[in-house]
Amino acid sequence: MTDSELFFFNQLNEKQQRLYAGLKSSNLGYHGVGQVSLELGLHPHTIRLGQKELESQNSLPYNAVRKDGGGRKKKLKMTFK
């Protein structure tokens, strides 16, 4: 992967990175997931999820990066009386 491709990849949000990795691995064939995982530093499950989203064309809405409830939970604020 060239420096410009890596720079481009790092500018994408999580959803876009997942879809890009899924497309790239599908184009590479049999060992594509492993190769893309090593190149981009993504977990193979993330890449396979991107492949599934591309195949089904049923991904998250345009402006959503994660499913509802995904991501880090909010910190609870403790109040003392």
Secondary structure, 3 states (H helix, E strand, C coil): CCHHHHHHHHCCCHHHHHHHHHHHHHHHCCCHHHHHHHHHCCCHHHHHHHHHHHHHCCCCCCCCCCCCCCCCCCCCCCCCC
